[in-house]
Amino acid sequence: MNDAEIKPQPAASKSVSRIRKLYNRADKGILALCLVFILTIPLFTARIYASDEIQYFSYLHSIVFDFNLDFTNEYEYFISINPPKYESFKKDLLDKKNENNLPINVAPIGSALLWSPFYLTAHGISSLGNAVGIKAFNPNGYSPFYIFSVTFASLLYGFAGIIMCYLLAREFLSRFWAAFGCIVIWLASPLIFYMSITPPMSHANSLFAISLWVFVWYRTRGWKIEEAGRFVPGKRSLKAWFALGVLGALMTMVREQDGTVMVIVAIEALFSYRFWLRERNWSEIRRFFGSNLLLVVGLIIGFIPQIITYQFLNGHPSPSTIVGNKLRFLNPQLLGLMIDPDHGMFLWAPVLIPAIVGIIMMWFNRKLRFIGIVLFAAYFAELYISASFLTWTMAGSYGARRMVGVSLVYIVGIGYLGWWLAEHRRWMSRWVVIGLGVLFVIWNFGVIVQFSAIRNEQSRQNLDPARVVRDQFTVVPGKIIDTATKFFTKREDFFKK
């Protein structure tokens, strides 16, 4: 064999070289996240099942097909699929009427807005396929292709949210620890459940909207933190201020409680006004106040679709009184939401404990103190609202689902804590931290198996920590093969009715 026979072809050699160059230039953290995304795609479940999911989805069908916000036919369609299962849904949302004598829908419109490009694309393809005689395409707005379009949209929005969390965390951490934080929280918290297994809920969209808002807020900042830790305000462009208002409206339309995350910009304003008052810089105070007003203008303009929805649906430009009647602002169950034995978020997902510890530890880093403060404030605002609902237990849900949207806080916190342990504790190497992260992931998947495949609907109403621990070691191991077989071959049997 001569040399010419063993030399690679020039074209192939160039292709390999280009791939190698692209790989070398690529952000390895993003590559790792893309790999995890690909590996979790088999978990994706395209179905609409629960009450909240039906309410979010019904906006699309009612507006696109009926040109109204009367959800009678939408609700009747889903009830007809399984009347016994939806008996309470029929009683509470269809038979009862809201202030405007229409079927009740307490869901905001934000998720439907985010899903609309995917839903309309599915409708166009279904209509075209049906027109050319392909019977599999049924352009009725309910067929599996429509369901797939919105659930897959949530999966993509959730992943986009994780990417933005990574890009933001990378501002404070190395790429390794930013990716570590994303992957651990993604797989060891309720995020994986509401992003892949139950995507038609609003929580993956909530993660996207919140992460996008915080990402834009940080990337467009004018302020800086000096070496001594002093906050020095700067100038953010007027376009950026307006964009923060519009994106804040989107965030609030996805889940009304997510609007509390804008406490971040309120804290920035307090720090800025304090600085300029000390400097007696009245011109900067006036300029900054005008910028704040522009944010409010963007918020109002961006929120118009929701105001219109409130008016047509409820008969007034505000949420349904049903939502307001569930809130007790002066009596939040904060400890219950965090550590209640049957419903506490830290018992559902123990990984959240070190994540919050990490955020608090950032307060002791002069350069990161301000970030630690604003992220914790956003987290506490969401926590307070969630704890103020009479339904704070979220019985029947997998973990504290209302807090999934602020997973950015957990990601930054666990990433920072992991970095600190690996750098400042000799006995805690990077591999030990990774091992602990893997244990959290294994634990979470075990609880998911218990919740989805082992327990019935009644036993899913509370956590029962003693049973969780016992079943993790005595029941789950023996169910892994059977559960995996059902999940990947007959998905409907995986979910106990």
C-alpha positions in Angstrom: 0.0 0.0 0.0 1.5 3.3 -1.0 1.3 6.7 0.7 -1.3 8.0 -1.7 -3.7 5.2 -0.7 -3.7 6.0 3.0 -3.9 9.7 2.8 -7.3 11.1 3.5 -9.2 12.8 0.7 -8.7 16.6 0.7 -12.5 17.2 1.0 -12.8 14.9 3.9 -9.8 16.3 5.6 -11.2 19.8 5.2 -14.5 18.8 6.7 -12.8 17.2 9.7 -10.7 20.3 10.2 -13.8 22.5 10.1 -15.6 20.4 12.6 -12.6 20.4 14.9 -12.4 24.2 14.6 -16.1 24.6 15.3 -15.8 22.4 18.3 -12.8 24.2 19.7 -14.6 27.6 19.3 -17.9 26.3 20.7 -18.9 27.0 24.3 -18.5 23.6 26.0 -21.1 24.5 28.6 -23.7 25.0 25.9 -22.6 21.8 24.2 -23.1 19.9 27.5 -26.6 21.4 27.9 -27.5 20.5 24.3 -26.4 16.9 25.0 -28.5 16.7 28.1 -31.5 18.1 26.1 -31.1 15.4 23.5 -30.8 12.7 26.1 -34.0 13.9 27.9 -36.1 14.2 24.7 -37.4 10.6 25.2 -39.0 11.8 28.4 -41.1 14.3 26.5 -44.8 13.6 26.8 -47.3 15.2 24.5 -50.7 15.2 26.3 -53.1 17.6 27.9 -54.6 16.1 31.0 -55.0 18.3 34.0 -57.4 21.2 34.7 -54.8 24.0 34.4 -53.5 22.5 31.1 -57.0 22.6 29.6 -57.5 26.2 30.6 -54.2 27.3 29.1 -54.8 25.4 25.8 -58.5 26.5 25.5 -57.5 30.0 24.7 -55.9 28.9 21.5 -58.8 26.9 20.2 -61.4 29.4 21.3 -59.7 32.4 19.7 -58.5 30.7 16.5 -61.7 28.7 15.8 -64.5 30.5 17.6 -63.2 34.0 17.7 -64.4 34.4 21.3 -63.5 33.6 24.9 -66.5 31.3 25.6 -64.8 28.0 26.5 -68.0 25.9 26.7 -67.2 23.7 23.6 -63.5 23.4 24.6 -64.4 22.2 28.1 -67.1 19.9 26.8 -64.6 18.3 24.4 -62.1 17.4 27.1 -64.8 16.3 29.5 -66.2 13.9 26.9 -62.8 12.1 26.7 -63.2 10.9 30.3 -66.4 12.1 32.1 -65.7 10.5 35.5 -62.2 11.9 35.6 -63.3 15.4 34.7 -66.4 15.5 37.0 -64.9 18.0 39.4 -63.6 20.1 36.4 -67.1 20.2 35.0 -68.6 21.2 38.3 -66.0 23.9 39.1 -65.3 25.5 35.7 -68.0 24.7 33.3 -71.2 24.5 35.3 -70.2 27.5 37.4 -70.0 30.9 35.7 -67.7 33.8 36.2 -68.7 37.4 36.8 -69.4 37.7 33.0 -71.6 34.6 33.0 -69.0 32.6 31.0 -67.2 29.3 31.9 -64.5 30.0 34.4 -60.9 30.3 33.2 -58.4 31.7 35.8 -55.3 31.1 33.6 -53.6 34.1 32.1 -53.0 34.3 28.4 -49.2 34.4 28.3 -48.7 30.7 27.6 -51.2 30.8 24.7 -49.3 33.7 23.2 -46.0 31.9 23.4 -47.6 28.8 21.9 -49.5 30.6 19.2 -46.8 30.4 16.4 -46.5 26.7 16.9 -50.3 26.1 17.1 -51.0 28.2 14.0 -48.2 26.3 12.2 -49.8 23.0 13.2 -53.2 24.3 12.0 -51.7 25.4 8.6 -50.0 22.0 8.1 -53.1 20.1 9.2 -55.4 22.1 6.9 -53.0 21.6 4.0 -52.6 17.9 4.7 -56.4 17.4 5.0 -56.9 19.3 1.7 -54.7 16.9 -0.2 -56.5 13.9 1.3 -54.2 12.9 4.1 -56.6 11.6 6.7 -54.1 11.7 9.5 -54.3 15.5 9.5 -57.5 16.6 11.2 -57.7 20.4 11.3 -60.1 20.5 14.3 -57.7 22.2 16.7 -57.6 19.3 19.1 -55.9 16.5 17.1 -52.6 15.0 18.4 -50.6 17.3 16.0 -52.0 20.4 17.8 -51.3 18.9 21.2 -47.8 18.0 20.1 -47.2 21.6 18.8 -47.9 23.3 22.1 -46.3 20.8 24.4 -43.1 20.7 22.2 -43.2 24.5 22.3 -43.1 24.4 26.1 -40.1 22.0 25.9 -38.2 24.4 23.6 -39.1 27.4 25.7 -37.9 25.6 28.8 -34.6 24.7 27.1 -34.2 28.3 25.9 -34.7 29.4 29.5 -32.0 27.1 30.7 -29.6 28.4 28.1 -30.3 32.0 29.3 -29.7 30.8 32.9 -26.4 29.4 31.8 -25.3 32.6 30.0 -26.3 34.7 33.0 -24.6 32.3 35.5 -21.5 32.4 33.3 -21.2 36.1 34.2 -20.4 35.2 37.8 -19.0 31.6 37.5 -16.8 29.6 35.2 -18.4 27.8 32.4 -18.0 24.5 34.2 -19.9 25.6 37.3 -22.5 27.5 35.3 -23.2 24.3 33.4 -23.1 22.2 36.5 -25.7 24.4 38.2 -28.0 24.2 35.1 -27.8 20.5 34.7 -28.2 19.7 38.4 -31.2 21.9 38.9 -32.7 20.8 35.6 -32.6 17.1 36.5 -32.8 17.2 40.3 -35.7 19.5 40.8 -39.4 19.6 39.6 -38.1 21.5 36.5 -37.5 18.3 34.5 -41.1 17.1 35.4 -42.8 20.2 34.2 -40.6 20.7 31.2 -40.7 17.2 29.8 -43.3 15.0 31.4 -46.0 17.7 32.0 -45.1 20.4 29.4 -48.6 22.0 28.8 -48.5 23.6 32.3 -47.2 27.1 32.3 -44.0 26.4 34.3 -41.5 25.9 31.4 -42.8 29.0 29.8 -42.5 30.8 33.2 -38.8 29.8 33.3 -38.3 31.2 29.8 -40.0 34.5 30.5 -38.3 35.1 33.8 -34.9 34.1 32.6 -35.3 36.3 29.5 -36.2 39.3 31.6 -33.4 38.9 34.1 -30.9 38.2 31.2 -31.9 41.4 29.4 -31.9 43.3 32.7 -28.3 42.3 33.4 -26.9 42.5 29.9 -28.2 46.1 29.4 -27.1 47.3 32.8 -25.1 50.5 33.1 -24.2 50.1 36.8 -21.1 48.4 38.1 -19.7 47.0 41.3 -16.4 48.4 42.4 -13.7 46.3 44.0 -14.7 47.5 47.5 -18.2 46.3 46.7 -19.8 49.8 46.2 -22.7 50.0 43.8 -22.1 52.7 41.1 -25.1 53.4 38.8 -24.8 54.0 35.1 -26.9 54.5 32.0 -29.2 51.9 30.4 -30.5 52.8 26.9 -34.1 54.0 26.6 -34.8 51.1 24.3 -33.6 48.7 27.0 -35.8 50.3 29.6 -38.8 50.0 27.3 -37.9 46.4 26.5 -37.7 45.6 30.2 -41.3 46.9 30.6 -42.6 44.9 27.6 -40.8 41.7 28.7 -42.0 42.3 32.3 -45.6 42.3 30.9 -44.9 39.0 29.1 -43.6 37.5 32.3 -46.7 38.6 34.1 -49.0 37.3 31.4 -47.4 33.9 31.6 -48.1 33.7 35.4 -49.4 36.8 37.2 -47.2 36.1 40.3 -44.1 36.3 38.1 -44.5 40.0 37.9 -43.0 40.1 41.4 -39.6 39.3 39.8 -39.4 43.0 38.7 -38.5 43.8 42.3 -35.0 43.4 40.9 -35.3 46.6 39.0 -36.9 48.3 42.0 -33.8 47.4 44.1 -31.6 48.7 41.4 -33.5 52.0 41.4 -33.2 52.3 45.2 -29.4 51.8 45.0 -29.2 54.3 42.2 -31.3 57.0 43.8 -29.4 56.6 47.0 -26.1 57.1 45.2 -27.2 60.2 43.3 -28.9 61.7 46.4 -25.6 61.4 48.2 -23.8 63.0 45.2 -26.7 65.6 45.0 -26.8 64.9 41.2 -30.3 66.1 40.5 -30.0 65.9 36.7 -29.2 62.2 36.9 -32.1 61.7 39.3 -34.5 63.3 36.8 -33.0 61.3 33.9 -33.3 58.1 35.8 -36.8 58.8 36.9 -37.8 59.4 33.3 -36.2 56.0 32.4 -38.2 54.3 35.1 -41.4 55.9 33.7 -40.5 54.5 30.3 -40.3 51.0 31.8 -43.8 51.5 33.2 -45.1 52.6 29.8 -43.6 49.5 28.2 -45.2 47.4 31.0 -48.7 48.9 30.3 -48.4 48.6 26.6 -47.1 45.0 26.8 -49.9 44.1 29.2 -52.7 45.3 26.9 -53.5 41.7 25.5 -54.1 40.5 29.1 -56.2 43.5 30.0 -58.4 42.9 26.9 -58.7 39.3 27.9 -59.7 40.1 31.4 -62.4 42.5 30.1 -63.9 40.1 27.6 -63.7 37.1 29.9 -64.5 38.5 33.3 -66.3 41.7 32.4 -63.7 43.9 34.1 -60.0 44.6 33.3 -58.6 42.6 36.2 -58.2 38.9 37.2 -61.2 36.9 38.2 -62.4 37.4 41.8 -61.9 33.6 42.2 -58.1 34.2 42.1 -58.3 37.2 44.5 -60.4 35.2 47.0 -57.7 32.6 47.3 -55.0 35.1 48.4 -54.2 35.9 52.0 -51.4 38.4 51.8 -51.2 38.9 55.5 -51.1 35.3 56.4 -48.5 33.5 54.1 -47.7 29.9 55.0 -43.9 30.4 54.4 -42.7 27.7 56.7 -45.3 25.3 55.4 -44.4 25.9 51.8 -40.7 25.3 52.6 -40.6 22.5 55.2 -44.2 21.1 55.7 -43.7 17.3 56.0 -46.3 16.6 53.3 -46.0 19.6 51.0 -42.7 21.4 51.7 -40.7 22.2 48.7 -37.3 21.4 50.3 -38.6 17.9 51.1 -39.8 17.3 47.6 -36.5 18.5 46.1 -33.6 18.5 48.7 -31.3 20.0 46.1 -33.0 23.3 46.6 -31.6 23.6 50.1 -27.9 23.9 49.0 -29.1 26.1 46.1 -30.5 28.7 48.5 -27.5 28.4 50.8 -25.4 29.3 47.7 -27.4 32.4 47.0 -27.0 33.6 50.6 -23.3 32.9 50.5 -23.0 35.3 47.6 -23.8 38.1 50.0 -20.4 37.6 51.6 -18.6 38.1 48.3 -18.3 41.9 47.8 -18.3 41.7 44.0 -21.4 39.4 43.9 -23.3 40.8 46.9 -25.6 42.9 44.9 -26.5 40.0 42.5 -27.1 37.8 45.5 -29.4 40.4 47.1 -31.6 40.9 44.0 -31.8 37.2 43.1 -32.8 36.4 46.7 -35.4 39.2 46.7 -37.0 38.0 43.5 -37.0 34.5 44.9 -38.6 35.6 48.2 -41.2 37.7 46.4 -42.3 34.6 44.4 -42.2 32.5 47.6 -44.3 35.0 49.5 -47.0 35.1 46.8 -47.1 31.3 46.5 -47.3 30.9 50.3 -50.2 33.5 50.4 -52.5 31.3 48.3 -55.0 29.2 50.2 -53.9 26.4 47.8 -50.2 26.8 48.9 -49.9 23.0 49.4 -50.4 22.5 45.7 -51.8 19.1 46.7 -51.6 16.6 43.8 -48.8 18.5 42.1 -45.2 17.3 41.7 -43.4 19.5 44.1 -43.6 23.3 44.4 -44.5 23.9 40.8 -45.2 27.6 41.3 -41.5 28.1 42.1 -40.2 26.4 38.9 -40.1 29.7 37.1 -37.3 31.1 39.4 -35.0 28.1 38.8 -32.5 30.7 37.7 -32.0 31.5 41.4 -31.4 27.8 42.2 -29.0 27.4 39.2 -26.8 30.4 40.3 -26.9 29.3 43.9 -25.9 25.6 43.4 -23.2 26.7 40.9 -21.7 29.2 43.3 -21.8 26.7 46.2 -20.3 24.0 44.1 -17.5 26.3 43.1 -16.9 27.5 46.7 -16.7 24.0 48.1 -14.3 22.8 45.4 -12.1 25.8 45.8 -12.1 26.4 49.5 -12.4 22.9 51.0 -9.6 20.5 50.4 -11.8 17.4 51.2 -14.4 18.6 48.7 -12.9 18.1 45.3 -14.7 18.9 42.0 -15.5 15.2 41.6 -17.0 14.9 45.0 -19.3 17.9 44.2 -20.3 16.2 40.9 -21.0 13.0 42.8 -23.3 14.8 45.2 -25.1 16.4 42.2 -25.6 12.9 40.7 -27.1 11.6 43.9 -29.6 14.5 43.9 -30.6 13.6 40.3 -31.0 9.9 41.1 -33.2 10.8 44.1 -35.4 13.1 42.1 -36.0 10.5 39.3 -36.9 8.0 42.0 -39.5 10.3 43.4 -40.8 11.0 39.9 -41.2 7.2 39.4 -43.1 7.0 42.7 -45.3 10.0 41.9 -46.1 9.0 38.3 -46.1 5.2 38.2 -46.5 3.8 41.7 -48.9 6.0 43.6 -52.5 6.4 42.7 -54.3 9.8 42.5 -55.3 9.8 46.2 -51.8 9.1 47.5 -50.3 11.8 45.3 -52.1 14.5 47.3 -49.2 14.6 49.8 -45.6 13.7 50.0 -45.4 11.4 53.0 -41.6 11.6 53.6 -41.4 8.3 55.4 -43.0 6.5 52.6 -40.8 8.3 50.0 -37.6 7.2 51.8 -38.8 3.7 52.2 -40.1 3.3 48.7 -36.9 4.8 47.2 -35.0 1.8 48.5 -37.6 -1.0 48.7 -40.0 -0.4 45.8 -38.5 1.8 43.1 -35.5 -0.5 42.4 -37.8 -3.4 41.6 -40.0 -1.2 39.4 -37.4 0.4 37.2 -37.5 -2.1 34.3 -41.3 -2.4 34.3 -41.7 1.4 34.6 -39.2 2.1 31.8 -40.9 -0.5 29.6 -44.3 1.1 30.1 -43.0 4.6 29.7 -41.3 4.0 26.4 -43.7 1.5 24.9 -47.1 2.3 26.3 -46.9 5.8 27.8 -50.6 6.0 28.9 -50.0 3.1 31.3 -47.1 4.8 33.0 -49.4 7.4 34.5 -51.6 5.8 37.1 -55.2 7.1 37.0 
